């Protein structure tokens, strides 16, 4: 009995860390939950761990998205253009993942995480320098400009930047949705950093609005992937992780909406470095394990 409560408490704590990370910086839930569920204390396979991750992230991401929507810090038109095709491609990704050996699935998760992280860092550094130059230019012409984060209705006033449900659909948003849904389902993650990097490059949004839009865009595909893997999910453990993740997501999103945009971007970049380092170490272990199995065979 004590061992069971210990496992459930550990699962809830892992979920809270993952959900808090998603709410605060817009990603990182799977980087906490999947290693936590494959930890010797829990002992789940990679397929079960990714299923637990997707189940908990589907609800914690929806919780975080609700917080951003209530604060009017999400563009529903852009989010819908990404979400609809990603739901369809997520089904393909989960079917492929079910056919991949457990060790290869672990390497896919850690290897792709490691591959994408330098890309995310370069994109965010470029965006930070670009916005810094723009901010200085605006200050030179209008010293009375407010420094608070722009909300969705303020951004909608910009020429050539249509927002809202009736916004013109862009082909690149639809194409990205197809790609992100399949890759995220295969890895067992939400795909938030990939979506945030895409929006940084292609939508030119303030960081608060970009993060809220990204969270809203990936929530449906995460839910679809979770349903596809539900057969491999230990329900009690998933419930404990989800409860912790939803609590953490509310706290993280509340903090994110109250801190300056530059600080939030710096936290996002710091999370890429820290969690990326962990993925590098785990990818090395996966390669070593695969090599050992191949030489024995």
C-alpha positions as CSV (number, residue, x, y, z in Angstrom):
1,X,0.0,0.0,0.0
2,X,2.8,2.4,1.0
3,X,4.6,1.6,-2.3
4,X,1.5,2.4,-4.3
5,X,1.0,5.8,-2.6
6,X,4.7,6.5,-3.1
7,X,4.3,5.8,-6.8
8,X,1.2,7.9,-7.1
9,X,2.8,10.8,-5.3
10,X,5.9,10.6,-7.5
11,X,3.7,10.5,-10.6
12,X,1.7,13.6,-9.4
13,X,5.0,15.5,-8.6
14,X,6.4,14.7,-12.1
15,X,3.1,15.8,-13.7
16,X,3.2,19.1,-11.7
17,X,6.7,19.8,-12.9
18,X,5.8,19.0,-16.5
19,X,2.6,21.0,-16.4
20,X,4.3,24.0,-14.7
21,X,7.0,24.0,-17.4
22,X,4.3,24.0,-20.2
23,X,2.4,26.8,-18.5
24,X,5.5,28.9,-17.9
25,X,7.6,28.6,-21.0
26,X,5.2,26.8,-23.4
27,X,6.9,23.4,-23.6
28,X,8.9,20.8,-21.7
29,X,6.2,18.7,-20.2
30,X,7.2,15.5,-22.0
31,X,10.9,16.2,-21.0
32,X,9.8,15.7,-17.4
33,X,7.0,13.2,-17.7
34,X,8.5,10.6,-20.1
35,X,11.8,10.2,-18.1
36,X,9.8,10.2,-14.9
37,X,7.6,7.4,-16.1
38,X,10.5,5.2,-17.4
39,X,12.3,5.8,-14.0
40,X,12.9,2.5,-12.1
41,X,10.4,3.6,-9.5
42,X,7.6,3.6,-12.1
43,X,9.1,1.1,-14.6
44,X,6.9,1.8,-17.6
45,X,7.9,1.2,-21.2
46,X,8.7,4.1,-23.5
47,X,5.3,3.5,-25.4
48,X,3.4,3.6,-22.1
49,X,5.3,6.6,-20.9
50,X,4.6,8.6,-24.1
51,X,1.0,7.6,-23.7
52,X,0.9,8.9,-20.2
53,X,2.7,12.1,-21.3
54,X,0.2,12.7,-24.1
55,X,-2.8,12.1,-21.9
56,X,-1.6,14.5,-19.2
57,X,-0.4,17.1,-21.7
58,X,-3.7,17.1,-23.5
59,X,-5.5,18.4,-20.5
60,X,-2.7,20.5,-19.0
61,X,-2.2,22.2,-22.4
62,X,-5.9,22.8,-22.7
63,X,-5.8,24.4,-19.2
64,X,-2.9,26.6,-20.1
65,X,-4.6,27.6,-23.4
66,X,-7.8,28.6,-21.5
67,X,-5.7,30.9,-19.3
68,X,-4.2,32.6,-22.3
69,X,-7.5,32.9,-24.1
70,X,-9.1,34.5,-21.0
71,X,-6.3,37.0,-21.0
72,X,-6.8,37.6,-24.8
73,X,-3.3,36.5,-25.5
74,X,-4.0,33.9,-28.3
75,X,-4.9,34.2,-32.0
76,X,-7.6,31.7,-32.7
77,X,-7.5,32.0,-36.5
78,X,-3.8,31.1,-36.7
79,X,-4.2,28.4,-34.1
80,X,-7.0,26.8,-36.0
81,X,-5.1,26.8,-39.3
82,X,-2.3,24.8,-37.6
83,X,-4.5,22.6,-35.4
84,X,-6.9,21.1,-38.0
85,X,-4.3,19.4,-40.2
86,X,-2.2,18.5,-37.2
87,X,-5.1,16.4,-35.8
88,X,-5.2,14.4,-39.0
89,X,-1.4,13.8,-39.3
90,X,-1.2,13.0,-35.5
91,X,-3.1,9.8,-36.2
92,X,-0.5,8.6,-38.7
93,X,2.3,9.4,-36.2
94,X,0.8,7.4,-33.4
95,X,0.3,4.4,-35.7
96,X,3.9,4.5,-36.7
97,X,5.1,4.8,-33.1
98,X,3.2,1.6,-32.1
99,X,5.3,-0.4,-34.6
100,X,8.7,0.9,-33.5
101,X,10.8,-1.0,-30.9
102,X,11.0,0.6,-27.5
103,X,14.7,1.5,-27.6
104,X,14.4,3.0,-31.1
105,X,11.4,5.0,-29.8
106,X,13.5,6.4,-27.0
107,X,16.3,7.4,-29.4
108,X,13.6,9.1,-31.6
109,X,12.4,11.1,-28.7
110,X,15.8,12.2,-27.4
111,X,17.5,12.5,-30.9
112,X,14.8,14.7,-32.4
113,X,14.7,16.8,-29.2
114,X,18.4,17.3,-29.5
115,X,18.2,18.1,-33.2
116,X,15.5,20.7,-32.8
117,X,16.9,22.5,-29.8
118,X,19.7,24.4,-31.6
119,X,17.2,25.4,-34.2
120,X,14.9,26.8,-31.5
121,X,17.8,28.7,-29.9
122,X,18.9,30.3,-33.2
123,X,15.3,31.3,-34.0
124,X,14.8,32.9,-30.6
125,X,18.1,34.7,-30.6
126,X,17.3,36.1,-34.1
127,X,13.9,37.2,-32.9
128,X,15.3,38.8,-29.8
129,X,17.8,40.9,-31.7
130,X,15.3,41.8,-34.4
131,X,12.7,43.0,-31.8
132,X,15.4,44.8,-29.9
133,X,16.2,46.9,-32.9
134,X,12.6,47.5,-33.7
135,X,11.9,48.5,-30.1
136,X,14.7,51.1,-30.2
137,X,13.4,52.5,-33.4
138,X,9.9,52.9,-32.0
139,X,11.2,54.5,-28.8
140,X,13.0,57.1,-30.9
141,X,9.8,58.1,-32.6
142,X,7.3,57.7,-29.7
143,X,8.7,57.9,-26.2
144,X,5.2,57.5,-24.7
145,X,4.6,54.0,-26.1
146,X,3.5,51.5,-23.4
147,X,5.8,48.6,-22.6
148,X,3.1,46.2,-21.7
149,X,2.6,43.0,-23.8
150,X,0.3,43.5,-26.8
151,X,-3.0,41.6,-26.7
152,X,-4.8,40.0,-29.6
153,X,-7.0,43.0,-30.3
154,X,-4.0,45.4,-30.4
155,X,-2.1,43.2,-32.8
156,X,-5.1,43.0,-35.1
157,X,-4.8,46.6,-35.9
158,X,-1.6,46.1,-37.7
159,X,-1.9,46.3,-41.5
160,X,-1.4,43.0,-43.3
161,X,-1.7,41.0,-40.0
162,X,-5.2,39.5,-40.0
163,X,-6.3,37.9,-36.8
164,X,-9.4,36.1,-35.5
165,X,-11.5,33.2,-36.6
166,X,-12.1,34.9,-40.0
167,X,-8.4,35.4,-40.7
168,X,-7.2,34.4,-44.2
169,X,-5.8,30.9,-44.1
170,X,-2.1,30.7,-45.1
171,X,-0.9,27.6,-46.9
172,X,2.3,27.5,-44.8
173,X,0.2,27.3,-41.6
174,X,-1.6,24.2,-43.0
175,X,1.6,22.6,-44.2
176,X,3.3,23.2,-40.8
177,X,0.2,21.7,-39.0
178,X,0.6,18.5,-41.0
179,X,4.3,18.2,-40.2
180,X,4.1,19.1,-36.5
181,X,1.2,16.7,-35.8
182,X,3.0,13.7,-37.2
183,X,6.4,14.5,-35.6
184,X,4.9,15.3,-32.2
185,X,2.8,12.1,-32.1
186,X,5.8,10.0,-33.1
187,X,7.9,11.6,-30.3
188,X,5.1,11.5,-27.8
189,X,5.4,15.2,-27.1
190,X,3.1,18.2,-27.6
191,X,5.2,20.0,-30.3
192,X,5.1,23.3,-28.5
193,X,8.7,24.5,-29.1
194,X,8.4,23.6,-32.8
195,X,5.2,25.6,-33.1
196,X,6.6,28.5,-31.2
197,X,9.7,28.6,-33.4
198,X,7.5,28.5,-36.5
199,X,5.3,31.4,-35.2
200,X,8.4,33.3,-34.3
201,X,9.7,33.1,-37.9
202,X,6.4,33.4,-39.8
203,X,3.9,35.4,-37.7
204,X,6.0,38.1,-36.0
205,X,4.0,38.0,-32.8
206,X,4.9,39.3,-29.3
207,X,6.1,36.4,-27.1
208,X,3.0,36.3,-24.9
209,X,0.7,36.2,-27.9
210,X,2.9,33.7,-29.7
211,X,3.0,31.3,-26.7
212,X,-0.8,31.5,-26.2
213,X,-1.4,30.8,-29.9
214,X,1.1,27.9,-29.9
215,X,-0.5,26.3,-26.9
216,X,-4.0,26.7,-28.4
217,X,-2.8,25.3,-31.8
218,X,-1.3,22.1,-30.4
219,X,-4.0,21.1,-27.9
220,X,-6.3,19.3,-30.3
221,X,-3.5,17.2,-31.9
222,X,-2.2,16.2,-28.4
223,X,-5.7,15.1,-27.5
224,X,-5.9,13.0,-30.7
225,X,-2.6,11.4,-30.1
226,X,-3.5,10.6,-26.5
227,X,-6.7,8.8,-27.6
228,X,-4.7,6.8,-30.1
229,X,-2.4,5.5,-27.4
230,X,-4.9,5.1,-24.6
231,X,-4.8,1.3,-24.9
232,X,-1.2,1.4,-23.7
233,X,-1.8,3.8,-20.8
234,X,-2.0,2.7,-17.1
235,X,-5.1,4.6,-16.1
236,X,-4.4,5.2,-12.4
237,X,-0.9,6.5,-13.1
238,X,-2.1,8.7,-15.9
239,X,-4.7,10.2,-13.7
240,X,-2.1,11.0,-11.0
241,X,0.2,12.6,-13.6
242,X,-2.7,14.5,-15.2
243,X,-3.9,15.9,-11.9
244,X,-0.4,17.2,-11.1
245,X,0.1,18.5,-14.7
246,X,-3.2,20.5,-14.7
247,X,-2.3,22.1,-11.4
248,X,1.1,23.0,-12.6
249,X,-0.2,24.4,-15.8
250,X,-2.5,26.8,-14.1
251,X,0.3,28.1,-11.8
252,X,2.9,28.3,-14.7
253,X,0.5,30.1,-17.1
254,X,-0.5,32.6,-14.3
255,X,3.2,33.4,-13.7
256,X,3.9,33.7,-17.5
257,X,1.1,36.2,-18.0
258,X,2.5,38.4,-15.2
259,X,6.2,38.7,-16.2
260,X,7.7,40.9,-18.9
261,X,8.0,39.6,-22.5
262,X,11.8,39.8,-22.5
263,X,12.0,37.8,-19.2
264,X,9.7,35.2,-20.6
265,X,11.7,34.8,-23.8
266,X,14.9,34.4,-21.7
267,X,13.2,31.7,-19.6
268,X,12.2,29.9,-22.8
269,X,15.8,29.9,-24.1
270,X,17.2,28.8,-20.8
271,X,14.8,25.8,-20.8
272,X,16.0,24.8,-24.2
273,X,19.6,24.7,-23.0
274,X,18.8,22.8,-19.7
275,X,16.4,20.3,-21.2
276,X,18.4,19.9,-24.4
277,X,21.4,18.9,-22.3
278,X,19.4,16.2,-20.7
279,X,18.2,14.9,-24.1
280,X,21.9,14.8,-25.3
281,X,22.9,12.6,-22.4
282,X,19.9,10.2,-22.9
283,X,20.4,10.0,-26.6
284,X,24.0,8.8,-25.9
285,X,22.7,6.1,-23.6
286,X,20.1,5.0,-26.3
287,X,22.8,4.8,-28.9
288,X,25.0,2.7,-26.6
289,X,22.1,0.4,-25.8
290,X,21.3,-0.1,-29.5
291,X,24.9,-0.7,-30.3
292,X,25.2,-3.3,-27.5
293,X,22.1,-5.1,-28.7
294,X,23.3,-5.1,-32.3
295,X,26.8,-6.5,-31.4
296,X,25.2,-9.2,-29.3
297,X,22.9,-10.2,-32.1
